Amino acid sequence: MNLRISSLAMAAVLVFASLSSCSNMEGNQVKTPFSGKKYLSDARHFRAVGMGQSANLSIAKSKAELESKKALAQQVQTNLKVVSDNYAQELVGNQASEAIERFETLAREVTNTTIGDIRTLGEDIRQLDDNTYRVHVAIEVKKKAMLRFLKDKARNDAKISELVRSQMVMLLDKEIERLDSEEK
């Protein structure tokens, strides 16, 4: 009987050890600030989170802000690509590729431009054991506000032809109307 109990105990230890080693191979889950559905883009907002780390707090903040704006710009660029692809058949001839290219350029310019409608959802500042600072920043901008901003930029862009400008404004107006109809 003792032999059987020790065999069962040994088997239990082996099973537990193998299960423990399996979970370690998958790694440990890390919870970061501003994770979760509340901080993901949705039908009305583009949202992004950035992280920066430095021995200097202001540099850590700047890095986090830059990273969050870069992530926001990538979302805008992807969204504009989808918009331009959806309406590509409505664009006129050779000007269509120029309009799509200008959309992509405008989206990249977003990272270099201050947009008044960007709202900070939160900022998490931590001083680490090595005396460096780690900053997480969550930001959002309303999609319609971003599209209006890009429309204004397109209207004032002297580098593009009048036809391309009017096509871009038309596409942005249609997308703003689509967002309006989804809100109702």
Secondary structure as a PSIPRED ss2 file (coil, helix, strand):
# PSIPRED VFORMAT (PSIPRED V4.0)

   1 M C   1.000  0.000  0.000
   2 N H   0.000  1.000  0.000
   3 L H   0.000  1.000  0.000
   4 R H   0.000  1.000  0.000
   5 I H   0.000  1.000  0.000
   6 S H   0.000  1.000  0.000
   7 S H   0.000  1.000  0.000
   8 L H   0.000  1.000  0.000
   9 A H   0.000  1.000  0.000
  10 M H   0.000  1.000  0.000
  11 A H   0.000  1.000  0.000
  12 A H   0.000  1.000  0.000
  13 V H   0.000  1.000  0.000
  14 L H   0.000  1.000  0.000
  15 V H   0.000  1.000  0.000
  16 F H   0.000  1.000  0.000
  17 A H   0.000  1.000  0.000
  18 S H   0.000  1.000  0.000
  19 L H   0.000  1.000  0.000
  20 S H   0.000  1.000  0.000
  21 S H   0.000  1.000  0.000
  22 C H   0.000  1.000  0.000
  23 S H   0.000  1.000  0.000
  24 N H   0.000  1.000  0.000
  25 M H   0.000  1.000  0.000
  26 E H   0.000  1.000  0.000
  27 G C   1.000  0.000  0.000
  28 N C   1.000  0.000  0.000
  29 Q C   1.000  0.000  0.000
  30 V C   1.000  0.000  0.000
  31 K C   1.000  0.000  0.000
  32 T C   1.000  0.000  0.000
  33 P C   1.000  0.000  0.000
  34 F C   1.000  0.000  0.000
  35 S C   1.000  0.000  0.000
  36 G C   1.000  0.000  0.000
  37 K H   0.000  1.000  0.000
  38 K H   0.000  1.000  0.000
  39 Y H   0.000  1.000  0.000
  40 L C   1.000  0.000  0.000
  41 S C   1.000  0.000  0.000
  42 D C   1.000  0.000  0.000
  43 A C   1.000  0.000  0.000
  44 R C   1.000  0.000  0.000
  45 H E   0.000  0.000  1.000
  46 F E   0.000  0.000  1.000
  47 R E   0.000  0.000  1.000
  48 A E   0.000  0.000  1.000
  49 V E   0.000  0.000  1.000
  50 G E   0.000  0.000  1.000
  51 M E   0.000  0.000  1.000
  52 G E   0.000  0.000  1.000
  53 Q E   0.000  0.000  1.000
  54 S E   0.000  0.000  1.000
  55 A C   1.000  0.000  0.000
  56 N C   1.000  0.000  0.000
  57 L H   0.000  1.000  0.000
  58 S H   0.000  1.000  0.000
  59 I H   0.000  1.000  0.000
  60 A H   0.000  1.000  0.000
  61 K H   0.000  1.000  0.000
  62 S H   0.000  1.000  0.000
  63 K H   0.000  1.000  0.000
  64 A H   0.000  1.000  0.000
  65 E H   0.000  1.000  0.000
  66 L H   0.000  1.000  0.000
  67 E H   0.000  1.000  0.000
  68 S H   0.000  1.000  0.000
  69 K H   0.000  1.000  0.000
  70 K H   0.000  1.000  0.000
  71 A H   0.000  1.000  0.000
  72 L H   0.000  1.000  0.000
  73 A H   0.000  1.000  0.000
  74 Q H   0.000  1.000  0.000
  75 Q H   0.000  1.000  0.000
  76 V H   0.000  1.000  0.000
  77 Q H   0.000  1.000  0.000
  78 T H   0.000  1.000  0.000
  79 N H   0.000  1.000  0.000
  80 L H   0.000  1.000  0.000
  81 K H   0.000  1.000  0.000
  82 V H   0.000  1.000  0.000
  83 V H   0.000  1.000  0.000
  84 S H   0.000  1.000  0.000
  85 D H   0.000  1.000  0.000
  86 N H   0.000  1.000  0.000
  87 Y H   0.000  1.000  0.000
  88 A H   0.000  1.000  0.000
  89 Q H   0.000  1.000  0.000
  90 E H   0.000  1.000  0.000
  91 L C   1.000  0.000  0.000
  92 V C   1.000  0.000  0.000
  93 G C   1.000  0.000  0.000
  94 N C   1.000  0.000  0.000
  95 Q H   0.000  1.000  0.000
  96 A H   0.000  1.000  0.000
  97 S H   0.000  1.000  0.000
  98 E H   0.000  1.000  0.000
  99 A H   0.000  1.000  0.000
 100 I H   0.000  1.000  0.000
 101 E H   0.000  1.000  0.000
 102 R H   0.000  1.000  0.000
 103 F H   0.000  1.000  0.000
 104 E H   0.000  1.000  0.000
 105 T H   0.000  1.000  0.000
 106 L H   0.000  1.000  0.000
 107 A H   0.000  1.000  0.000
 108 R H   0.000  1.000  0.000
 109 E H   0.000  1.000  0.000
 110 V H   0.000  1.000  0.000
 111 T H   0.000  1.000  0.000
 112 N H   0.000  1.000  0.000
 113 T C   1.000  0.000  0.000
 114 T C   1.000  0.000  0.000
 115 I C   1.000  0.000  0.000
 116 G C   1.000  0.000  0.000
 117 D C   1.000  0.000  0.000
 118 I C   1.000  0.000  0.000
 119 R E   0.000  0.000  1.000
 120 T E   0.000  0.000  1.000
 121 L E   0.000  0.000  1.000
 122 G E   0.000  0.000  1.000
 123 E E   0.000  0.000  1.000
 124 D E   0.000  0.000  1.000
 125 I E   0.000  0.000  1.000
 126 R E   0.000  0.000  1.000
 127 Q E   0.000  0.000  1.000
 128 L C   1.000  0.000  0.000
 129 D C   1.000  0.000  0.000
 130 D C   1.000  0.000  0.000
 131 N C   1.000  0.000  0.000
 132 T C   1.000  0.000  0.000
 133 Y E   0.000  0.000  1.000
 134 R E   0.000  0.000  1.000
 135 V E   0.000  0.000  1.000
 136 H E   0.000  0.000  1.000
 137 V E   0.000  0.000  1.000
 138 A E   0.000  0.000  1.000
 139 I E   0.000  0.000  1.000
 140 E E   0.000  0.000  1.000
 141 V E   0.000  0.000  1.000
 142 K E   0.000  0.000  1.000
 143 K H   0.000  1.000  0.000
 144 K H   0.000  1.000  0.000
 145 A H   0.000  1.000  0.000
 146 M H   0.000  1.000  0.000
 147 L H   0.000  1.000  0.000
 148 R H   0.000  1.000  0.000
 149 F H   0.000  1.000  0.000
 150 L H   0.000  1.000  0.000
 151 K H   0.000  1.000  0.000
 152 D H   0.000  1.000  0.000
 153 K H   0.000  1.000  0.000
 154 A H   0.000  1.000  0.000
 155 R H   0.000  1.000  0.000
 156 N C   1.000  0.000  0.000
 157 D C   1.000  0.000  0.000
 158 A C   1.000  0.000  0.000
 159 K C   1.000  0.000  0.000
 160 I C   1.000  0.000  0.000
 161 S C   1.000  0.000  0.000
 162 E H   0.000  1.000  0.000
 163 L H   0.000  1.000  0.000
 164 V H   0.000  1.000  0.000
 165 R H   0.000  1.000  0.000
 166 S H   0.000  1.000  0.000
 167 Q H   0.000  1.000  0.000
 168 M H   0.000  1.000  0.000
 169 V H   0.000  1.000  0.000
 170 M H   0.000  1.000  0.000
 171 L H   0.000  1.000  0.000
 172 L H   0.000  1.000  0.000
 173 D H   0.000  1.000  0.000
 174 K H   0.000  1.000  0.000
 175 E H   0.000  1.000  0.000
 176 I H   0.000  1.000  0.000
 177 E H   0.000  1.000  0.000
 178 R H   0.000  1.000  0.000
 179 L H   0.000  1.000  0.000
 180 D H   0.000  1.000  0.000
 181 S H   0.000  1.000  0.000
 182 E H   0.000  1.000  0.000
 183 E H   0.000  1.000  0.000
 184 K C   1.000  0.000  0.000
